[in-house]
Amino acid sequence: MTAPRVSICIPAYKAERFLGETLDSVRAQTFADWELIVTEDGSRDGTEAIVRAFAASVSQTVCYTRHDPNRGLPATRNAGIESARADWIALLDSDDLWTCDHLATCWETAARSGAELVHAGSMLFDSDTGKDLTRRAPQPEQVASLPLSLFCNRYCIQPASVLLHRRLWERAGRFDPAFRYVEDRDMWLRCARAGGRIAYTGLETCRYRKHGAALSTHAAPMAEATARAYDKHRDWAEIPSALRLQHCAAAWAAAGRLCWRANPAAARGHFRRACEIQWRAGWWLMGLLCAARTNSR
């Protein structure tokens, strides 16, 4: 059997609510030379039935696999890519959407640019109302200043907007299971460090769903993961040393501020790490305050 040009990999966890709409956007693609791999990560709902019904409605190859127990998003992304037959991998999350020309424009951009990581712009939309909220796409000056803009978190790449060559995924070391949050940001940084050329299509062909549930419960662990990502890439010689230290220390301090009330012991460690990298009197004082709060409990 001839391999397709693109393998679409969808990690799924309790995905039945939105997966059907996501698959409808796959079916609508004008670029039709794809296969689909859906990997369910330890949950058991209607996901398998939805995938099998979709498989019966298209001529392309559709594969459903699952993990037991739950392994997390990075490992699930890796498993899907490991099963892929194509050299090019299109990432798609189970609740996000593509416009009908997404794969076509990504493929054309890859062919024209020679890049190994191609991405589109994204539009954040409200899940309940369907209303467009925020455009997520790099500005021309951010494209021109890669990889500096990527390190400084000014260059936005939404996972569901990405077409990635398998050789770059392998060269960069695959998605890191140690990151429950910001695994995508860590991966894009490693792709850039591995010499991967990044190209932007210039079009917003990905729709990123904002759920009704508040994101505040995830703010602290996301901030900590962001700080760990900066720490992991603090030795990146292509980025000026002062910027590396500044962004890494500030990220640890931000993580400390977000959790100092709920978890002062963890916050104290975050402020200590910030001061180890770049000492600030305010961070040192916050660490002392966290220590006092810990001792008073």
C-alpha positions in Angstrom: 0.0 0.0 0.0 1.4 3.4 -1.0 2.0 5.7 2.0 0.1 8.9 2.1 1.8 12.3 1.9 0.5 13.4 5.3 -0.4 11.5 8.5 -2.9 13.4 10.8 -2.3 12.5 14.4 -5.0 13.3 17.0 -4.5 12.5 20.7 -7.8 12.0 22.4 -8.8 12.1 26.1 -12.6 12.2 26.9 -12.9 13.6 23.5 -16.4 12.5 22.4 -18.1 16.0 22.9 -16.1 17.8 20.2 -14.4 15.0 18.2 -17.1 14.6 15.6 -16.9 18.3 14.6 -13.1 18.1 14.5 -13.3 15.1 12.2 -15.8 16.9 10.0 -13.1 19.5 9.4 -10.7 16.8 8.4 -13.2 15.3 5.9 -13.6 18.8 4.4 -9.9 19.2 3.5 -9.2 20.0 -0.2 -5.9 18.2 0.2 -7.0 14.6 0.3 -3.8 12.5 0.4 -3.8 11.8 4.2 -4.3 9.1 6.7 -5.8 9.7 10.2 -4.5 8.2 13.5 -6.5 8.8 16.7 -4.9 7.7 19.9 -7.2 7.5 22.9 -5.2 8.1 26.1 -6.8 5.9 28.8 -10.3 7.3 28.7 -13.4 5.3 27.7 -16.3 7.2 26.2 -17.7 7.4 22.7 -14.4 8.2 21.0 -13.9 4.8 19.4 -17.4 4.7 18.0 -17.0 8.2 16.5 -13.7 7.3 14.9 -15.1 4.1 13.4 -18.1 5.8 12.0 -15.9 8.4 10.5 -13.7 5.7 9.0 -16.7 4.2 7.2 -17.5 7.6 5.7 -14.1 8.4 4.0 -11.8 6.6 1.5 -8.6 7.4 3.4 -7.0 5.1 6.0 -8.3 5.7 9.5 -6.6 4.1 12.5 -7.9 4.0 16.1 -5.5 3.0 19.0 -5.6 3.4 22.7 -3.4 3.5 25.8 -4.2 2.0 29.2 -3.6 3.6 31.6 -3.4 7.3 30.7 0.1 8.4 29.7 -0.3 12.1 29.1 -0.4 14.3 26.0 3.3 14.3 25.0 3.5 10.4 25.1 0.2 10.2 23.2 1.4 12.6 20.5 4.6 10.5 20.2 2.6 7.2 19.9 0.5 8.6 17.1 3.5 9.8 15.2 5.3 6.5 15.7 2.3 4.8 14.0 2.3 7.2 11.1 3.3 6.0 7.6 3.9 9.5 6.1 7.0 11.6 6.4 4.9 14.7 7.2 2.8 14.8 10.4 -0.2 17.1 10.8 -0.9 17.7 14.5 -4.6 18.2 15.4 -6.2 18.2 18.9 -9.5 16.5 19.4 -11.5 19.7 20.0 -9.9 22.1 17.4 -10.9 22.7 13.8 -9.3 23.4 10.4 -10.6 25.4 7.6 -11.0 23.4 4.4 -7.7 24.7 2.9 -5.5 24.1 6.0 -3.5 21.1 4.8 -3.3 22.4 1.2 -1.7 25.7 2.3 0.6 24.0 4.8 1.8 21.6 2.1 2.3 24.4 -0.4 4.3 26.4 2.1 6.5 23.4 3.0 7.2 22.8 -0.7 8.0 26.4 -1.4 10.0 27.2 1.7 11.9 23.9 2.3 11.0 24.3 6.0 10.7 21.2 8.2 8.1 22.9 10.5 5.2 24.7 8.9 2.4 26.3 10.8 -0.7 28.4 10.2 -2.2 31.2 12.2 -5.0 30.4 14.6 -8.2 32.0 15.8 -9.3 31.4 19.4 -13.0 31.0 19.5 -15.5 30.6 22.3 -16.8 27.0 22.5 -20.3 28.0 23.7 -21.0 30.8 21.3 -18.7 30.2 18.4 -17.6 33.8 18.6 -14.1 34.7 17.5 -12.0 36.0 20.3 -8.3 36.4 19.7 -6.0 36.0 16.6 -2.9 34.0 17.4 -0.3 34.4 14.7 3.2 35.9 14.4 3.8 39.5 13.2 6.3 40.0 10.3 8.9 41.4 12.7 8.5 38.2 14.8 9.0 36.0 11.8 12.1 38.0 10.9 13.6 37.7 14.4 13.4 33.9 14.7 14.6 32.1 16.9 14.8 35.0 19.3 11.1 35.7 19.1 10.3 32.1 19.8 12.5 32.0 22.9 11.0 35.2 24.2 7.5 33.8 23.8 6.5 36.4 21.3 6.1 33.9 18.4 3.0 31.8 18.7 2.7 28.3 17.3 -0.6 26.5 18.1 0.0 22.7 18.0 -3.1 22.1 15.8 -1.8 24.4 13.2 1.5 22.5 12.6 2.8 20.3 9.8 6.0 18.7 11.0 8.5 16.5 9.1 9.2 13.3 10.9 13.0 13.7 10.6 12.8 17.0 12.6 10.6 15.3 15.3 13.2 12.6 15.6 16.2 15.0 15.5 14.7 17.2 18.2 14.1 14.2 20.5 10.3 13.9 20.2 7.8 15.4 22.6 9.0 15.3 26.2 6.7 13.3 28.5 8.2 15.2 31.5 6.1 18.2 30.4 2.4 17.9 31.3 2.0 21.5 30.3 3.7 23.6 27.5 5.1 20.4 25.9 4.5 22.1 22.6 6.6 25.2 23.5 9.4 23.0 24.6 9.2 21.0 21.4 9.3 24.1 19.1 12.4 25.4 21.0 14.1 22.0 20.5 13.1 22.0 16.8 14.7 25.4 16.4 17.8 24.3 18.3 18.1 21.2 16.1 18.4 23.4 13.1 14.8 23.1 11.9 13.6 25.8 9.7 10.2 27.2 10.6 7.8 28.7 8.1 4.5 30.5 8.6 1.7 30.1 5.9 0.4 33.6 6.5 -3.1 32.4 6.8 -5.4 31.7 9.8 -6.6 28.2 8.9 -6.8 26.7 12.5 -9.6 27.4 15.0 -8.5 26.9 18.6 -11.4 26.2 21.0 -11.7 28.0 24.3 -13.7 26.0 26.8 -16.2 27.4 29.3 -14.2 26.0 32.2 -11.9 28.6 33.8 -8.2 28.2 33.1 -7.2 29.7 36.4 -6.8 26.2 38.0 -4.1 25.5 35.4 -2.3 28.8 35.7 0.2 27.8 38.4 1.3 24.5 37.0 1.6 26.1 33.5 3.7 28.8 34.9 6.0 26.3 36.6 6.3 24.3 33.4 7.1 27.4 31.5 9.9 28.2 34.0 11.2 24.6 33.6 11.2 25.0 29.9 13.3 28.2 30.1 15.6 26.5 32.5 16.0 23.6 30.1 17.0 25.9 27.3 19.1 28.3 29.4 22.3 27.0 27.7 21.1 28.0 24.1 24.1 29.9 22.9 22.2 31.4 19.9 20.2 33.5 22.4 22.0 36.4 24.1 23.1 35.4 27.6 21.4 38.4 29.3 18.0 37.5 27.7 18.3 33.8 28.7 18.9 34.7 32.3 16.3 37.4 32.4 13.5 35.3 31.0 14.3 32.2 33.0 14.5 34.1 36.3 11.4 36.1 35.6 9.5 32.9 34.7 10.4 31.2 38.0 9.4 34.4 39.9 6.0 34.4 38.0 5.5 30.8 39.0 6.2 31.7 42.6 3.7 34.6 42.6 1.0 32.4 41.2 1.2 29.7 43.9 2.4 31.6 47.0 -1.0 31.6 48.7 -2.0 28.0 47.9 1.4 26.4 48.2 4.0 28.7 49.9 6.6 25.9 50.2 6.6 25.4 46.4 6.6 29.2 45.9 9.6 29.6 48.1 11.5 27.1 45.9 10.5 29.0 42.8 11.7 32.4 44.2 14.9 30.7 45.4 15.5 29.4 41.9 14.8 32.8 40.4 17.4 34.4 42.7 19.9 31.7 41.9 19.7 32.7 38.3 19.4 36.5 38.7 19.2 37.9 42.1 16.5 40.4 42.9 15.8 41.8 46.4 12.0 41.6 45.8 12.2 37.9 44.9 14.4 37.2 47.9 11.8 39.0 50.2 9.0 37.0 48.7 10.9 33.9 49.4 11.2 34.9 53.0 7.5 35.6 53.2 6.7 32.2 51.7 9.0 30.6 54.3 7.1 32.4 57.1 3.8 31.3 55.7 5.0 27.7 55.5 6.3 27.7 59.1 3.0 29.2 60.4 0.9 26.4 59.0 
